[in-house]
Amino acid sequence: MSARKVPEPAAPESSDDGIEQGKRLIRVADDKGLSLAQKIANHFYLLSWKTPIHGRKLRGKYPLKLLAVPDDELPGDTRAGQAIRAGYFLFRGKKQIIDTLDFARLDLDPAFADYLHSFRWLRDLASVASREQAAPIAENVMRKWLAVHAETPSEQAWRADNAGWRLFFWTAHAPLILSSSDLVYRSLVLNCIARTARHLDRIADKAPMGLPRIVGWSAIVAASMLMPGGAARKLFGEAGLKRAIDSGFYPDGGIVSRSPLAQVEAVMALSMLRAVYDVRRETAPGFLYDGLNRIVPALLGLTHGDGGLGNWQGAGAIDPAIVNAVIAASRVRARPLRQARDWGYQRIAAGASVVQIDAAPPPVARLADAGCASTGAIEISDGPHRLIVNCGGAGLEGAWIPRDLAQGLRTTAAHSTLVLDDCNSTALMPDGTLGRGVTEVELNRQELDNGSRVDLSHDGYVRRIGYVHRRLLLVSGDGKEIRGEDMLTPAQRRRKPAKLPAVLRFHLAPGVEPTLTADNQGALLRIDMGALWQFRTGTGILTVEDSLWVDGDGRPHPTKQMVVTSEALPGGSSIGWLFKRVG
């Protein structure tokens, strides 16, 4: 596992509501991503896919038919499906005309290319068209893909996660790609399904830990039940999938990349596999149900009052309808997990208020493409209305979020927390990986008679600047008062740090209108069609600046942020603040 939690010497209490009270020390090993030697080895491994040896391993009998067609219970994107019917693919604002689509020269963003290679678009097309309308379109694209990729595996097209998703979508939407009377074409499709399964047999365990490995092994198990003669593969696949689940999720059910996007995808993959067991009328292994029963509550722990997800670790605010559909497909009924100690998120639900806290180091570099320097950040919602948010969206590059903006959305300043000396709490390297910064977070959570108390500190600024950042949060029992204090203290055994600028940022959700008070130490926050909140700070100067917030489609929305400007002093300093619901 990439991270571990080490309890303090005093044994913590465990309460009936699942909250572990007392101190916990969260550590993550320094991780600078893959070494040069690892990158070179990986490059040669990918080149080996194109060798005759690998090609021979993919040969074998191909099925004359599929044994069943599992249900795809998740709805597609209606806009994307309508675009396909109109003759082009639409992905995060970018278009690709189908008639000019050339899989040999696919000049698209990586995420857009993944959308095409995974055949996820079949779900979108099926959501807006009948089989008679959709099959000719799907077959046209299928022929284009097979002409380039059927025989020789290439890195992006045959990567474990893309190959796994493709197998799921090919089988779930088989009527769209196997309706042709052309027997040569049908045989080629069925043969490619079999080749994909054999390819995954050999590469799934080498896929990155977490979502890619889980998708790859899930598809192997699905193939074993949807093609004849799969008994041996099923035993092999179930054993591999159990290993992938055990290594890919923390004990509390959170995925190792700490990404809500990856968590949603993992629930979806395991739910699609469960649908394969259902259609074959077989009982799924206990570890699959156990896995879903752990990861669904963790996912729900990041839902706000509107049912959508918070903007954490590169995710946008995933729409409540998508979250509800994924949960429904999982068949798991559970309450949100209030304390994901290993995954690193804390949830406080009081009255109509929900407070979410990032209480862990960022994910290790090799497990997250859009990891964020967000340790200590918070989000707050009041019923169906969001109040305080993070910008989010770093993992949703597209027409609306270019690469430079995506990198900016990973910074500490793009989150609702304190920024010291205009530095990130964890460094962002020029190549996009995470560098040095937070390696330890000390967490102390207590449930009191009059509310909840969370006290956390991190060492992200210690090595570079010499300060420890500590954030104390107190949420009243009725959720109408949320008090906080951000403290900067000199680190022990360090030279005395210098006086430096400290800026506390609270990004406001769209529809929240701030009005500053005359003394520049407070603001009234009017939520459109919602309640009135008051914000006060006891230190520094409060100003309002422009900000943005990214929705689940990767579309940024203009909004505002409250900025408290203060100083870090060599003897220590603090900024106290209060959110109070006043109407």
N, C-alpha and C positions, 0 to 999 in steps of 0.2 A: 504494500500500500504506500501511497505517496505521502501520507500524513498520518500522524498518530497523536493521541491525546494522553498526556501523562498526568494522573491525579496528584494533587498536593498531598503531603503526608497525612493531613486530617481526612478521615474517610468522609466523603460527601453523603448527604442524606438523599434518599430517593423518595419523592412524594407520589401520592396516588395519581396525580394528574400528569405524570411523566416528566416533570421538571426535576432535574438533578440540581439540588441546591448546594452551594459551596463553590470553592475555587476549582478551576480546571486550567491546566497549562496546555495550550495547543501549539505543537511544534511541527514545522515542515522542514525537511532537509533542503539545503541550498541546491537549486537545480537550474542549470544554465541551458537546458535543452540538450539536443544530441551533440556529441562531440564530433570533430571532423572525421575521426576514424569510423564512428557509427554512421555518419552521413554517407561516407564512401562505401561502406559495406552495404548499406541500404540501397544505394544506387546500383551496385552490381547485382544485388538480389532482384531488383525490379527488371534489370536487363535480362536476367535468366528466364523470365517469363516468355521471352521471345525465342528462346532456343528450341531446337528440335526435341531435346530431352523433355522439357516441360510440355511441349505439344503432344508427345507420345503418351504422357501420363493422363492427358485429357481424353484420350480415345477410349472407346468402349461402346457397349450397346446403347442405343438411344430408344426412348419409349415411343410406342406407337400412339399413345394417348396419355393424358393425365388421368389419374384415378379419381380426382374430384376437383372442384373449383371452390375454394374457400370464400366466405363473404368478406368484403372490405367494408367494415361498419362505419368508417370515418368519412365524412362528407368532403368533397373536393372544393377547390377554390373556384367559385362560379365565374369570376371575371377571367381567370386564366383559362377555364374551359371554353368560355365563349370566344376568347381570342383564338384558341386552337381551331375552333369551327370556322372562324373568319380567315384562317390561313396563316397565323403566326403564333409563336410562343411568346408569352408575356411573363416576365420574372422580375420582381422588384423594380418595375418601371422600365425595364429594358425589353426590346423586342428582337425576335429572330424569325424571319419569314421562312415558312416550311419549304417552299419550292426551291429556295436557294441554300437550304441546309446541307452542309457538307461535313460529315463527321471526320473526314480525313484532315480538314483544315478548320477546326472549330475555334474561331477567334472570339471567345466569350470569357466573361469572368469565371473563375473556378466554381463559384456557387451555382451559376447559371448552367455551366457544363455538367455539374453533378445532377442538377434537376433533369437534364435530358438523358444522361447516361443511366440514371436510376430508374427511368420510366415512371417516375412519380406523377408525371403529367397524365398518365392513363386515368388516374383517379379524378383529376380535374375534368378531363374530357367526358368521362362516364357520368359525371354529375349534371351535365347539361345536354346530353344527347342520347338517343336510343341506340341500341346495338347496330341497327341498320345504318344510322347516320354516322356513328363513330368508327365502325370497323374499317371502312376504306381509308380514313385519315390515319388511324393507328397502323394499319398495314403498310401504308406508304412510308411512314417514318421508320417502321420496323425494318423494311427492306433496305433503307438507307443505312441504318445502323449495322445490320448484318453484313452488308457489302464490305464494310471497313473493319469491323471488330469481331466477326464470328470466329475466325480462324486463329488470329494471333492476339493474345492478351496484351494490353497496354496498360500503363500505370493508372491513369485516371479512370478509364472505362471499366477496368477489371479490378480496381482496388476493392478490398474486402467489403467495405460498407456499400459502395455503389453496386457491386455484384450481388450482395445480399438483398438490398432493396429491390434491385431489378428482378431477382427471382421471386420475391414476394408479389410485386406488382404484375409480372407476367402471368403468374398462376391465378391471382385473384381476379384479374381482368382478361383471362385467357380467351373468352368469346370475342374480344375486340381484335386479338392478334392471330386467332386460329379459325376464323370464319371462312377463309379463302378455300376455294375448290382446287387450288393449285397444290397438288400433292408434294411437289418438290419443295415448295416454299414451306409447307406445313412440316415436312420432315426436317428442314433446316432449322426451324424454330424449336422443335422438340429436341433436336440434337444439341442446340446451343443451350437449352435449359439443362440438359444432362452435363454438358461440358462446364457450365457455370458451377454446378454442384461439385464436380470433381476438382475444379480449380479451388473452390472454397475449402474442400477437404484438406488441401495442402497449404493454404495460406492463412486460414482464420486465426490460428494461434500466434501468428507473427504480426497480426494487425495491432495497432495501438490499443492499449488497455482502455476499457470503457466502452463507449457506444460503438466504435467500429468493430471491435471484437464480438460484442454482444449481437450485433446485426448479422455478422458473418456466420456465427454458430447457430443463431436462430434460423437462418435460411437453410443451413445444412439439414437441420431437423425437419423443416418444412418439406424439403426436397425428398427426404427419405420416406415421407408418408404420401407424397403426391405422385411419385413415380414407382413403377413395379420393381420388386426385388430390393426394397430399401431397408430390410430388417437390420442388416449389419451396420449400415450407415446410421440408422436411428440410434443404436446403442452408442456408437462412436460420437454422434452429434450431441446426444443428451449429456454425455460425460463432459464434452467440450463446453457446452453451454453452461453447465453448472460451474465449471471453472471460471468462465467469463463473467458470470453473475457475481461469484464470490470475490473476484478481483476488481470488478468494475464498479461496485457499489460499496460505500462504507456500511458498517453495521446498522446505522440508522436509516439506510435506504437512499441516501444521496449519492449521485454519480460522482466519480473521482475528478472529473473536469470542473465540478461545481457549477455547471451551466444549466439554467432552467430549460434552455432549448434542447440540450442533450437529454435532460431528464424526460421531457415530453416525448422525444423521439424513442427513448428506451422503452417507455410505457407502451408506445404505439407498436414497436417491434414485437414485444412480448405478447401484446394483445392480438396482433395478427397471427402469431404462432399459435396462440390459444384457439383462434378460429380454425386453424388447420386441424387441430385435435378434434374440435367439435364436428367439422364436416366429415371426418373419418370415423366419428363416433368412438374415439379412443379417449382414455383418461390421461390427462396431462400429468407429468411427474410432480410430486409434491414440491420440489424446489422451485418450479415455475410459479405455482400459486403463492408459495412463501415469498418469492422475489417480488411479485406484484403487490402482495400485502404489505411489503416494506416500502417500496418505492412510491406508491400512490400517496400515502400520507405525507411523505417528504415533499412531494410535488405540491400537494394542497397547502403545505406550510408556507409556501410563497405566494398564495393567493391573497388578494385584497378583498375589500368588501364587495366590489363589483364582480368578483369571481375570476378576474384576469390576474396574470402573474406580474410580479414586480420586475423592475429593470435591473437585473443582476448579471454580472460576468458576461457581458456582450449581448444579452437578450433584450429585445424590445418588449413592450407590454403585451404579451400574447393574449389574444382576444378570449373573453370568457366562453364564447361558443366553442372555440377549439378545445379549451381546457375541459369543458363539460363533455364534449364528444369523446375525447381521449379517455377520460375517466369512465364514461359509460361503457366504452369498448372493453375496458379492463375487467369489468364486472366486480370491481372492488368498491365496497362502500365503507368509508372511513372518515374520521375527523382529521383536520389538519394537524400535522406534527408541530408541536409548540417549541420544541427544542431539538434541533438537529446538531448534536454536539460535534459529530465528526464531519458532517457535510459543511458545517460552519455557519448556519443561519439560526437566529433566534426570532421567535414570533411572540408578541404580546397582544392578546385580544382582550379588550376591556370595554364594556359598553358597546358603542358603535364603532370604536376606534380599533385599528389594527396597526401595530408598529412592527416593522421588519428590520433586522439588524444583521449586517455582515460582521460576524464575530470570529473570523479565522484568517489565516494568511491566504494570499491568492493561490490558485492552483499551480502545480508545478508546470514548468514551461512546456514539456513535451506532451502534456495531456490537454492543452487548451490553446487554440489558435487566437482567441480573443480574450484572454485573461485580463482582468482589470485590477488596478491598484486601488481597491475600494474598501480596504479593511476599516471597520468602524463606521461605515456609512449607514444611514437609516432611510426608510421610507415610511410614510404615515398616510393612512386613509381614514375617512369618516363615512361610515356606511358605504354607499355606492360611489362616493366621491373621493378622488385622490387629492391629497393636500401637499405632501412633500414627496419628491421622487428623485431618482437618479436619471441622468440623460439616457443611458442605455443605448443599444443598437450597434455596438462595435462589431458584433458578429453578423451583421445584416448588410454587408456591402452590396451596392447596386447603383441604379441611376440616381437615387436620392442621397445615398451615403457613399461618396468616393473614398478611396483608400486613406487619404490624408485626414479626412474628417473621422473616419473609423478609428484611426490611431488616437486622435484627440479625445474621442469618447471613452477611451480606456484609462485616461488620466485620473488622478485623485480629484482634480478640480471639476471633473464631470460628475462627481458624486456628492451627496449631502453629508459632508464631513469637514474636518479641519485640514487646511493645507499649510505647511510650514515652509517659509522661504521660497515659495513658488516651486516646490519640489514634489515629486510623486512619492508616496509612502513606499512604494516598490518601483524600482526603475523600469522604464520601458526602453528596450534596446533598439538601435537603428534597424535591425533585421526583424523587428516586431515581437521578439521574445521578451519575457520578463527577466529582469536582472536582479540585483541585490535589493534588499529592502526588508519587508516583514518576514521574520522567521519564527517569531514567538508571539502568541496572543495569550494573555492571562485573562480569564473570564470568571466572573463571580455573579451568579444569578440567584436571587432570593424572591420567593413569593410571600408577601407580607399581608397582614389583615386589611390594609388600606391600599393595596396595589402591588406592583411588581418593581423590582430594582435590578438593574443590570449594570455591572461595573466591569469595563474591559480596558485593557491597555495593550499597546503593541510597540515593537522595537524598530519600526520602519525607518525612523530618523536617527537612531542611536549611532550607528557606525559613521554616517556621513556628517551629521550635524550635532549630535550629542544630547538630544532630547528624547524622552519617552512621552508618547501621546496617550493620555488616559481619558476615556469618555465614560461619564456616569449618567445613567438614564433612570428616571423615576416616573412611572405611569400610574396615575390614580386608578382606584378600583372601578370608577365609572367611565374611565377613558377620556374625561373632559380636561384633564391637565397632564401635560407631558413636560417634565422638567429635565434639563440637561446641564451638564458642566463639562467643558473640555479643558483639560489641564495639561500643561507642558512642564515637565520636571527634568532637571539635569540627570543624566544617566550616571550611575555609580561607576567608579573606576574610569571615568573619562575626564579629559581636560575640561575646564570650565567653559561652557558654550557661550557664544556671543549673543548680543541682542539682535533679534531677527524679526521680520514681519510674519505675522500669523493671520490667516484669513479663514473665517468660518463661512461655509456656503450651505444654503438650503435652496435647492432647486424646486420651484413651484410647479404643480401640475397645470396643464392647460385648463383654462376656465377659472383659475384662482387669480384674483386681482388684488395686488398689495397697495395699501395707502400708508405712506410713512407718517409717523407722528412728528410733531414740531421739534422734539429734542433729538431726533435721529437715533433713537434707541428702541424704537418699537414700530409696529405696523399692524394695521387691521387687514385681515385676509378674508376677502369675500369669495366664497365658492359659488360659482354660477349654479343656480337652482339648489343650493345647499346652505350649510350653516355659516355663521360668522365666527372666525377665530382671531385671537389676538396673539401677537408675538412680541416678546420683550427680551432685551439683552441687557446685562448689567455692566458690560465693559465694551469699549471700542465704539466705532461709528458704523451705523447701519445704513447701507445704500441698496438700491435696487438696480440690477443689471439684466441684460438680455440673456436668455438661455434657450435651450431646445429640449424636446422630449420625443423619443422615438417609439412609435407604435409597433405592434407585432408584425406588420407588413414591411417594416424597414422604412417607414415614411416619417421624417422629422416634422415636429409641430413647434412653432415659435411659442416661447413662454418666458417667464421671468425667474430670476433667482435673487434671494436676499443674501447680501454679503456683509459680514461683520468684520471690520478691519481692526486688528489689534497688534500686539507685540508679544514675542516670547522673550522673557527676561532671564538672565543667568541664574537668578535665585529661584526661578519658577514663576509661572503665571497661570491664570485661568480665565475662561469666559463662561459665565453662567447665562442660561437662556430658558425661556418658558413659552410653550404653546398652550393657550387656554381657550376652550370653546365658550363663547359668550352669547351665542344666539343661534 
